[in-house]
């Protein structure tokens, strides 16, 4: 099944609800255009889709004949009347809940026991733990903690949150092909997760694996060659994460295998770690890409937040200049260099940023540099700014 919606409580109910029922969930970003939405639904073999509103439903309705396996659409915001789509049963979330309740009652009457998982109570419990502070109060004030399954973050974020209102836990999760793995307890600062015997491909690169056969089984019908690349015969899924295991058996995820670069000198560098640390200390940065694969040293492309740097420029009597003139000024280069040197301070020599270039504008979706979820398309950016990258290595000995 698929979910096409912005972030909201119903999204949180639908996603773990599908996994609780043994289905594989596929996320469709709400800004994804209709053609790509249809491709995702077809490629994933989705039988049903949760949609936020009529706008998301229209993307599916426009090509329902190309999705013979899709039979149901569940609307979060149905409006006064449910729309009709030929070849597709459209339900409200309330109607789906009624049907589920009726099915459970029939199952219990016939067998005297539950035949299927009962996810609703669990879903509501999860929803109660997703907000904090003022937002938490608006949703009832019952939050006790939050779980983060995003890419590696700085250690401080695992033990604190704004206004110290809740405990933030880390978990390792790839929700589409596998269930979330257990999270670290709040007393385990800096560790990401404790999981059964992670497998290592080599002493240098610890590649993490997790086992979730119930959910993985639902994904193995499509693209069997690609499935074989990541799913082992005994049910272990290769997550592609790189990490380390401490003495207590906790895993710290440090990077993604595909994101690790190797310099021409044979040194391995995790660019996302450097990028994350730079973003944590530099209030002017919007996006940063560390370059260095096959190169003699690491460099960086840095895109600044236009509003923030414009405000700073005004305070430096540069407010009458254009954005391109501001970011190319010696004053801005000196400003950003200060943050670069701070990041370099605790890095190994080969991990330091030797040179950097400030881009003339921020990266965006319109130029194809960001995904709908605002992740940087590294190859696209490197191609677009290839001349600038080569300029940083001009005169350097490349091997």
SEFI-713401 format. One record per residue (C-alpha): residue number from 1; z, y, x. Coordinates in nm, 2 decimals, padded with zeros to 4 digits, m for minus. Layout:
BEGIN
+-----+--------+--------+--------+
| num |      w |      v |      u |
+-----+--------+--------+--------+
| NUM |      Z |      Y |      X |
...
+-----+--------+--------+--------+
//
This chain:
BEGIN
+-----+--------+--------+--------+
| num |      w |      v |      u |
+-----+--------+--------+--------+
|   1 |  00.00 |  00.00 |  00.00 |
|   2 | m00.05 |  00.36 |  00.10 |
|   3 |  00.14 |  00.69 |  00.06 |
|   4 | m00.04 |  01.03 |  00.05 |
|   5 |  00.21 |  01.30 |  00.02 |
|   6 |  00.39 |  01.59 |  00.19 |
|   7 |  00.75 |  01.53 |  00.30 |
|   8 |  00.97 |  01.48 |  00.00 |
|   9 |  01.24 |  01.24 | m00.14 |
|  10 |  00.98 |  01.03 | m00.33 |
|  11 |  00.80 |  00.97 |  00.00 |
|  12 |  01.12 |  00.83 |  00.14 |
|  13 |  01.17 |  00.61 | m00.17 |
|  14 |  00.82 |  00.47 | m00.16 |
|  15 |  00.79 |  00.39 |  00.21 |
|  16 |  01.10 |  00.17 |  00.26 |
|  17 |  01.06 |  00.04 | m00.09 |
|  18 |  00.72 | m00.11 |  00.01 |
|  19 |  00.87 | m00.26 |  00.32 |
|  20 |  01.17 | m00.39 |  00.12 |
|  21 |  00.92 | m00.57 | m00.10 |
|  22 |  00.74 | m00.73 |  00.20 |
|  23 |  00.44 | m00.50 |  00.19 |
|  24 |  00.28 | m00.31 |  00.48 |
|  25 |  00.29 |  00.07 |  00.43 |
|  26 |  00.01 |  00.30 |  00.54 |
|  27 |  00.06 |  00.68 |  00.57 |
|  28 | m00.22 |  00.92 |  00.47 |
|  29 | m00.15 |  01.27 |  00.58 |
|  30 | m00.19 |  01.51 |  00.28 |
|  31 | m00.44 |  01.73 |  00.47 |
|  32 | m00.67 |  01.44 |  00.54 |
|  33 | m01.01 |  01.50 |  00.38 |
|  34 | m01.14 |  01.26 |  00.11 |
|  35 | m01.39 |  01.07 |  00.33 |
|  36 | m01.12 |  00.98 |  00.59 |
|  37 | m00.87 |  00.90 |  00.32 |
|  38 | m01.12 |  00.65 |  00.17 |
|  39 | m01.17 |  00.50 |  00.52 |
|  40 | m00.80 |  00.46 |  00.58 |
|  41 | m00.74 |  00.29 |  00.24 |
|  42 | m01.04 |  00.06 |  00.29 |
|  43 | m00.95 | m00.03 |  00.65 |
|  44 | m00.59 | m00.10 |  00.56 |
|  45 | m00.67 | m00.31 |  00.26 |
|  46 | m00.44 | m00.10 |  00.04 |
|  47 | m00.38 | m00.24 | m00.31 |
|  48 | m00.19 |  00.06 | m00.44 |
|  49 | m00.13 |  00.42 | m00.33 |
|  50 |  00.15 |  00.66 | m00.40 |
|  51 |  00.00 |  01.01 | m00.43 |
|  52 |  00.19 |  01.34 | m00.46 |
|  53 | m00.03 |  01.52 | m00.71 |
|  54 | m00.37 |  01.54 | m00.87 |
|  55 | m00.52 |  01.69 | m00.56 |
|  56 | m00.44 |  01.37 | m00.36 |
|  57 | m00.55 |  01.16 | m00.65 |
|  58 | m00.89 |  01.33 | m00.67 |
|  59 | m00.96 |  01.22 | m00.31 |
|  60 | m00.93 |  00.86 | m00.42 |
|  61 | m01.09 |  00.90 | m00.76 |
|  62 | m01.41 |  01.04 | m00.60 |
|  63 | m01.48 |  00.71 | m00.43 |
|  64 | m01.29 |  00.45 | m00.62 |
|  65 | m01.61 |  00.23 | m00.64 |
|  66 | m01.59 |  00.20 | m00.26 |
|  67 | m01.23 |  00.07 | m00.29 |
|  68 | m01.25 | m00.26 | m00.48 |
|  69 | m00.92 | m00.38 | m00.36 |
|  70 | m00.73 | m00.07 | m00.48 |
|  71 | m00.60 | m00.12 | m00.83 |
|  72 | m00.31 |  00.13 | m00.88 |
|  73 | m00.22 |  00.49 | m00.81 |
|  74 |  00.14 |  00.61 | m00.86 |
|  75 |  00.18 |  00.99 | m00.91 |
|  76 |  00.49 |  01.17 | m00.79 |
|  77 |  00.41 |  01.48 | m00.99 |
|  78 |  00.22 |  01.34 | m01.30 |
|  79 |  00.22 |  01.67 | m01.50 |
|  80 |  00.21 |  01.67 | m01.88 |
|  81 | m00.05 |  01.40 | m01.91 |
|  82 | m00.15 |  01.13 | m01.67 |
|  83 | m00.51 |  01.17 | m01.55 |
|  84 | m00.75 |  00.88 | m01.63 |
|  85 | m00.95 |  00.73 | m01.35 |
|  86 | m01.21 |  00.46 | m01.42 |
|  87 | m01.14 |  00.15 | m01.23 |
|  88 | m00.78 |  00.26 | m01.13 |
|  89 | m00.46 |  00.23 | m01.32 |
|  90 | m00.26 |  00.55 | m01.29 |
|  91 |  00.12 |  00.54 | m01.33 |
|  92 |  00.40 |  00.78 | m01.29 |
|  93 |  00.69 |  00.69 | m01.06 |
|  94 |  00.92 |  00.67 | m01.36 |
|  95 |  00.68 |  00.42 | m01.53 |
|  96 |  00.67 |  00.21 | m01.21 |
|  97 |  01.05 |  00.20 | m01.21 |
|  98 |  01.06 |  00.09 | m01.57 |
|  99 |  00.82 | m00.20 | m01.50 |
| 100 |  01.02 | m00.30 | m01.19 |
| 101 |  01.35 | m00.30 | m01.39 |
| 102 |  01.19 | m00.51 | m01.66 |
| 103 |  01.05 | m00.76 | m01.41 |
| 104 |  01.39 | m00.80 | m01.24 |
| 105 |  01.56 | m00.86 | m01.58 |
| 106 |  01.30 | m01.12 | m01.67 |
| 107 |  01.34 | m01.29 | m01.33 |
| 108 |  01.72 | m01.31 | m01.36 |
| 109 |  01.70 | m01.44 | m01.71 |
| 110 |  01.46 | m01.71 | m01.61 |
| 111 |  01.62 | m01.82 | m01.28 |
| 112 |  01.98 | m01.68 | m01.29 |
| 113 |  01.92 | m01.51 | m00.95 |
| 114 |  01.71 | m01.24 | m00.80 |
| 115 |  01.36 | m01.34 | m00.70 |
| 116 |  01.26 | m01.01 | m00.53 |
| 117 |  01.44 | m00.75 | m00.32 |
| 118 |  01.63 | m00.48 | m00.51 |
| 119 |  01.53 | m00.17 | m00.31 |
| 120 |  01.62 |  00.12 | m00.54 |
| 121 |  01.98 |  00.14 | m00.44 |
| 122 |  01.89 |  00.12 | m00.08 |
| 123 |  01.63 |  00.38 | m00.12 |
| 124 |  01.87 |  00.62 | m00.28 |
| 125 |  02.12 |  00.56 |  00.00 |
| 126 |  01.86 |  00.64 |  00.26 |
| 127 |  01.76 |  00.96 |  00.07 |
| 128 |  02.13 |  01.07 |  00.06 |
| 129 |  02.13 |  01.06 |  00.44 |
| 130 |  01.82 |  01.27 |  00.52 |
| 131 |  01.95 |  01.63 |  00.48 |
| 132 |  02.24 |  01.82 |  00.62 |
| 133 |  02.40 |  02.17 |  00.62 |
| 134 |  02.28 |  02.40 |  00.35 |
| 135 |  02.00 |  02.17 |  00.26 |
| 136 |  02.25 |  01.88 |  00.23 |
| 137 |  02.46 |  02.09 | m00.01 |
| 138 |  02.16 |  02.16 | m00.23 |
| 139 |  02.10 |  01.78 | m00.26 |
| 140 |  02.46 |  01.69 | m00.34 |
| 141 |  02.65 |  01.70 | m00.01 |
| 142 |  02.68 |  01.33 |  00.05 |
| 143 |  02.51 |  01.31 |  00.39 |
| 144 |  02.69 |  01.12 |  00.66 |
| 145 |  02.42 |  01.09 |  00.93 |
| 146 |  02.05 |  01.11 |  01.00 |
| 147 |  01.83 |  00.86 |  01.19 |
| 148 |  01.54 |  00.98 |  01.41 |
| 149 |  01.25 |  00.75 |  01.50 |
| 150 |  01.04 |  01.02 |  01.65 |
| 151 |  00.91 |  01.01 |  02.01 |
| 152 |  01.16 |  01.04 |  02.30 |
| 153 |  01.39 |  01.35 |  02.27 |
| 154 |  01.64 |  01.51 |  02.49 |
| 155 |  01.98 |  01.34 |  02.52 |
| 156 |  02.17 |  01.63 |  02.35 |
| 157 |  01.98 |  01.58 |  02.02 |
| 158 |  02.13 |  01.24 |  01.98 |
| 159 |  02.48 |  01.36 |  01.95 |
| 160 |  02.45 |  01.70 |  01.78 |
| 161 |  02.25 |  01.87 |  01.50 |
| 162 |  02.24 |  02.23 |  01.37 |
| 163 |  02.59 |  02.35 |  01.28 |
| 164 |  02.73 |  02.01 |  01.38 |
| 165 |  02.71 |  01.89 |  01.02 |
| 166 |  02.60 |  01.53 |  01.07 |
| 167 |  02.56 |  01.26 |  01.33 |
| 168 |  02.20 |  01.21 |  01.45 |
| 169 |  02.11 |  00.85 |  01.53 |
| 170 |  01.81 |  00.72 |  01.72 |
| 171 |  01.61 |  00.42 |  01.61 |
| 172 |  01.29 |  00.25 |  01.73 |
| 173 |  01.04 |  00.21 |  01.45 |
| 174 |  00.67 |  00.16 |  01.39 |
| 175 |  00.68 |  00.16 |  01.01 |
| 176 |  00.33 |  00.05 |  00.95 |
| 177 |  00.31 | m00.30 |  01.11 |
| 178 |  00.68 | m00.36 |  01.16 |
| 179 |  01.02 | m00.28 |  01.01 |
| 180 |  01.25 | m00.02 |  01.18 |
| 181 |  01.47 | m00.17 |  01.44 |
| 182 |  01.85 | m00.11 |  01.43 |
| 183 |  01.97 |  00.23 |  01.55 |
| 184 |  02.22 |  00.31 |  01.82 |
| 185 |  02.58 |  00.38 |  01.72 |
| 186 |  02.68 |  00.75 |  01.75 |
| 187 |  02.89 |  00.69 |  02.05 |
| 188 |  02.60 |  00.57 |  02.26 |
| 189 |  02.46 |  00.89 |  02.40 |
| 190 |  02.11 |  00.89 |  02.53 |
| 191 |  02.02 |  00.54 |  02.42 |
| 192 |  01.75 |  00.47 |  02.17 |
| 193 |  01.81 |  00.13 |  02.03 |
| 194 |  01.96 | m00.21 |  02.08 |
| 195 |  01.71 | m00.49 |  02.01 |
| 196 |  01.69 | m00.86 |  02.10 |
| 197 |  01.57 | m00.93 |  02.45 |
| 198 |  01.29 | m00.68 |  02.51 |
| 199 |  01.01 | m00.83 |  02.71 |
| 200 |  00.89 | m00.68 |  03.04 |
| 201 |  00.53 | m00.69 |  03.16 |
| 202 |  00.64 | m00.60 |  03.52 |
| 203 |  00.94 | m00.47 |  03.70 |
| 204 |  00.79 | m00.12 |  03.70 |
| 205 |  00.68 | m00.11 |  03.34 |
| 206 |  00.92 | m00.23 |  03.07 |
| 207 |  00.71 | m00.27 |  02.76 |
| 208 |  00.92 | m00.30 |  02.45 |
| 209 |  00.86 | m00.56 |  02.18 |
| 210 |  01.01 | m00.60 |  01.84 |
| 211 |  01.00 | m00.89 |  01.59 |
| 212 |  00.93 | m00.83 |  01.22 |
| 213 |  00.72 | m01.12 |  01.09 |
| 214 |  00.75 | m01.04 |  00.72 |
| 215 |  00.58 | m00.70 |  00.75 |
| 216 |  00.35 | m00.79 |  01.04 |
| 217 |  00.21 | m01.08 |  00.84 |
| 218 |  00.07 | m00.84 |  00.58 |
| 219 | m00.14 | m00.66 |  00.85 |
| 220 | m00.31 | m00.96 |  01.02 |
| 221 | m00.59 | m01.01 |  00.77 |
| 222 | m00.79 | m00.70 |  00.89 |
| 223 | m00.94 | m00.65 |  01.24 |
| 224 | m00.81 | m00.98 |  01.38 |
| 225 | m00.93 | m00.90 |  01.73 |
| 226 | m00.73 | m00.58 |  01.74 |
| 227 | m00.43 | m00.76 |  01.58 |
| 228 | m00.44 | m01.02 |  01.86 |
| 229 | m00.41 | m00.74 |  02.12 |
| 230 | m00.07 | m00.63 |  01.99 |
| 231 |  00.08 | m00.92 |  01.79 |
| 232 |  00.18 | m01.23 |  01.99 |
| 233 |  00.16 | m01.58 |  01.84 |
| 234 |  00.53 | m01.61 |  01.80 |
| 235 |  00.57 | m01.30 |  01.59 |
| 236 |  00.65 | m01.04 |  01.85 |
| 237 |  00.48 | m00.70 |  01.82 |
| 238 |  00.40 | m00.51 |  02.13 |
| 239 |  00.51 | m00.16 |  02.05 |
| 240 |  00.35 |  00.01 |  02.35 |
| 241 |  00.67 |  00.18 |  02.44 |
| 242 |  00.80 |  00.21 |  02.79 |
| 243 |  01.17 |  00.21 |  02.85 |
| 244 |  01.47 |  00.08 |  03.03 |
| 245 |  01.76 | m00.14 |  02.93 |
| 246 |  02.12 | m00.05 |  03.02 |
| 247 |  02.41 | m00.28 |  03.10 |
| 248 |  02.51 | m00.29 |  02.74 |
| 249 |  02.17 | m00.40 |  02.62 |
| 250 |  02.06 | m00.07 |  02.48 |
| 251 |  01.70 |  00.04 |  02.52 |
| 252 |  01.61 |  00.40 |  02.62 |
| 253 |  01.25 |  00.47 |  02.52 |
| 254 |  01.11 |  00.70 |  02.79 |
| 255 |  00.74 |  00.71 |  02.71 |
| 256 |  00.43 |  00.55 |  02.56 |
| 257 |  00.24 |  00.31 |  02.79 |
| 258 | m00.09 |  00.47 |  02.70 |
| 259 |  00.05 |  00.82 |  02.79 |
| 260 |  00.17 |  00.73 |  03.14 |
| 261 | m00.06 |  00.88 |  03.41 |
| 262 | m00.11 |  00.76 |  03.76 |
| 263 | m00.18 |  01.01 |  04.04 |
| 264 | m00.44 |  00.95 |  04.31 |
| 265 | m00.14 |  00.88 |  04.54 |
| 266 | m00.03 |  00.59 |  04.32 |
| 267 |  00.27 |  00.76 |  04.16 |
| 268 |  00.34 |  00.71 |  03.79 |
| 269 |  00.43 |  01.01 |  03.58 |
| 270 |  00.53 |  01.03 |  03.21 |
| 271 |  00.37 |  01.35 |  03.09 |
| 272 |  00.54 |  01.36 |  02.75 |
| 273 |  00.88 |  01.37 |  02.92 |
| 274 |  00.78 |  01.68 |  03.12 |
| 275 |  00.62 |  01.84 |  02.82 |
| 276 |  00.92 |  01.78 |  02.60 |
| 277 |  01.15 |  01.93 |  02.86 |
| 278 |  00.93 |  02.24 |  02.89 |
| 279 |  00.92 |  02.29 |  02.52 |
| 280 |  01.30 |  02.26 |  02.51 |
| 281 |  01.35 |  02.56 |  02.74 |
| 282 |  01.05 |  02.78 |  02.68 |
| 283 |  01.06 |  02.98 |  02.35 |
| 284 |  00.71 |  03.10 |  02.40 |
| 285 |  00.52 |  02.77 |  02.42 |
| 286 |  00.34 |  02.61 |  02.13 |
| 287 |  00.16 |  02.33 |  02.31 |
| 288 |  00.15 |  02.20 |  02.66 |
| 289 | m00.05 |  01.92 |  02.83 |
| 290 |  00.04 |  01.78 |  03.17 |
| 291 | m00.27 |  01.68 |  03.36 |
| 292 | m00.28 |  01.45 |  03.67 |
| 293 | m00.43 |  01.11 |  03.60 |
| 294 | m00.63 |  01.03 |  03.91 |
| 295 | m00.55 |  01.37 |  04.06 |
| 296 | m00.35 |  01.45 |  04.37 |
| 297 | m00.09 |  01.65 |  04.18 |
| 298 |  00.02 |  01.74 |  03.83 |
| 299 | m00.10 |  02.06 |  03.66 |
| 300 | m00.06 |  02.18 |  03.30 |
| 301 | m00.25 |  02.36 |  03.02 |
| 302 | m00.01 |  02.58 |  02.83 |
| 303 | m00.08 |  02.73 |  02.49 |
| 304 |  00.16 |  03.01 |  02.37 |
| 305 |  00.28 |  03.09 |  02.02 |
| 306 |  00.09 |  03.40 |  01.93 |
| 307 |  00.36 |  03.57 |  01.72 |
| 308 |  00.63 |  03.51 |  01.98 |
| 309 |  00.43 |  03.62 |  02.28 |
| 310 |  00.30 |  03.92 |  02.09 |
| 311 |  00.66 |  04.03 |  02.01 |
| 312 |  00.75 |  03.99 |  02.38 |
| 313 |  00.44 |  04.18 |  02.49 |
| 314 |  00.53 |  04.48 |  02.26 |
| 315 |  00.87 |  04.50 |  02.44 |
| 316 |  00.68 |  04.51 |  02.78 |
| 317 |  00.45 |  04.79 |  02.67 |
| 318 |  00.16 |  04.54 |  02.64 |
| 319 |  00.14 |  04.56 |  02.26 |
| 320 | m00.19 |  04.74 |  02.25 |
| 321 | m00.37 |  04.45 |  02.41 |
| 322 | m00.55 |  04.16 |  02.25 |
| 323 | m00.40 |  03.81 |  02.25 |
| 324 | m00.65 |  03.70 |  02.52 |
| 325 | m00.56 |  04.00 |  02.73 |
| 326 | m00.19 |  03.94 |  02.69 |
| 327 | m00.19 |  03.57 |  02.79 |
| 328 | m00.42 |  03.64 |  03.09 |
| 329 | m00.19 |  03.92 |  03.22 |
| 330 |  00.01 |  03.88 |  03.55 |
| 331 |  00.32 |  03.96 |  03.35 |
| 332 |  00.28 |  03.65 |  03.12 |
| 333 |  00.19 |  03.43 |  03.42 |
| 334 |  00.51 |  03.54 |  03.59 |
| 335 |  00.71 |  03.48 |  03.27 |
| 336 |  00.58 |  03.13 |  03.22 |
| 337 |  00.60 |  03.04 |  03.58 |
| 338 |  00.98 |  03.10 |  03.56 |
| 339 |  01.01 |  02.82 |  03.30 |
| 340 |  00.78 |  02.59 |  03.50 |
| 341 |  01.00 |  02.62 |  03.80 |
| 342 |  01.31 |  02.55 |  03.59 |
| 343 |  01.15 |  02.22 |  03.47 |
| 344 |  01.04 |  02.14 |  03.82 |
| 345 |  01.40 |  02.18 |  03.95 |
| 346 |  01.52 |  01.83 |  03.87 |
| 347 |  01.19 |  01.64 |  03.90 |
| 348 |  01.06 |  01.42 |  04.18 |
| 349 |  00.80 |  01.59 |  04.40 |
| 350 |  00.51 |  01.41 |  04.23 |
| 351 |  00.64 |  01.49 |  03.89 |
| 352 |  00.64 |  01.86 |  03.94 |
| 353 |  00.38 |  02.10 |  03.79 |
| 354 |  00.21 |  02.25 |  04.09 |
| 355 | m00.04 |  02.47 |  03.90 |
| 356 | m00.08 |  02.58 |  03.54 |
| 357 | m00.32 |  02.77 |  03.32 |
| 358 | m00.23 |  02.96 |  03.01 |
| 359 | m00.49 |  02.90 |  02.74 |
| 360 | m00.66 |  03.20 |  02.56 |
| 361 | m00.54 |  03.08 |  02.22 |
| 362 | m00.33 |  02.82 |  02.06 |
| 363 | m00.46 |  02.47 |  01.98 |
| 364 | m00.55 |  02.41 |  01.62 |
| 365 | m00.69 |  02.16 |  01.37 |
| 366 | m01.00 |  02.36 |  01.31 |
| 367 | m01.13 |  02.32 |  01.67 |
| 368 | m01.05 |  01.95 |  01.65 |
| 369 | m00.77 |  01.98 |  01.91 |
| 370 | m00.48 |  01.87 |  01.68 |
| 371 | m00.45 |  01.59 |  01.43 |
| 372 | m00.35 |  01.66 |  01.06 |
| 373 |  00.01 |  01.59 |  01.17 |
| 374 | m00.03 |  01.84 |  01.46 |
| 375 | m00.04 |  01.59 |  01.74 |
| 376 | m00.25 |  01.70 |  02.04 |
| 377 | m00.58 |  01.52 |  02.09 |
| 378 | m00.55 |  01.50 |  02.46 |
| 379 | m00.91 |  01.39 |  02.54 |
| 380 | m01.05 |  01.67 |  02.32 |
| 381 | m00.85 |  01.94 |  02.49 |
| 382 | m00.92 |  01.81 |  02.84 |
| 383 | m01.30 |  01.81 |  02.77 |
| 384 | m01.29 |  02.16 |  02.62 |
| 385 | m01.10 |  02.30 |  02.91 |
| 386 | m01.25 |  02.08 |  03.18 |
| 387 | m01.38 |  02.38 |  03.38 |
| 388 | m01.03 |  02.54 |  03.39 |
| 389 | m00.87 |  02.20 |  03.49 |
| 390 | m01.12 |  02.15 |  03.77 |
| 391 | m01.05 |  02.51 |  03.89 |
| 392 | m00.68 |  02.42 |  03.94 |
| 393 | m00.78 |  02.14 |  04.17 |
| 394 | m01.05 |  02.33 |  04.35 |
| 395 | m00.99 |  02.30 |  04.73 |
| 396 | m00.73 |  02.02 |  04.68 |
| 397 | m00.80 |  01.69 |  04.84 |
| 398 | m00.88 |  01.43 |  04.57 |
| 399 | m00.88 |  01.06 |  04.66 |
+-----+--------+--------+--------+
//
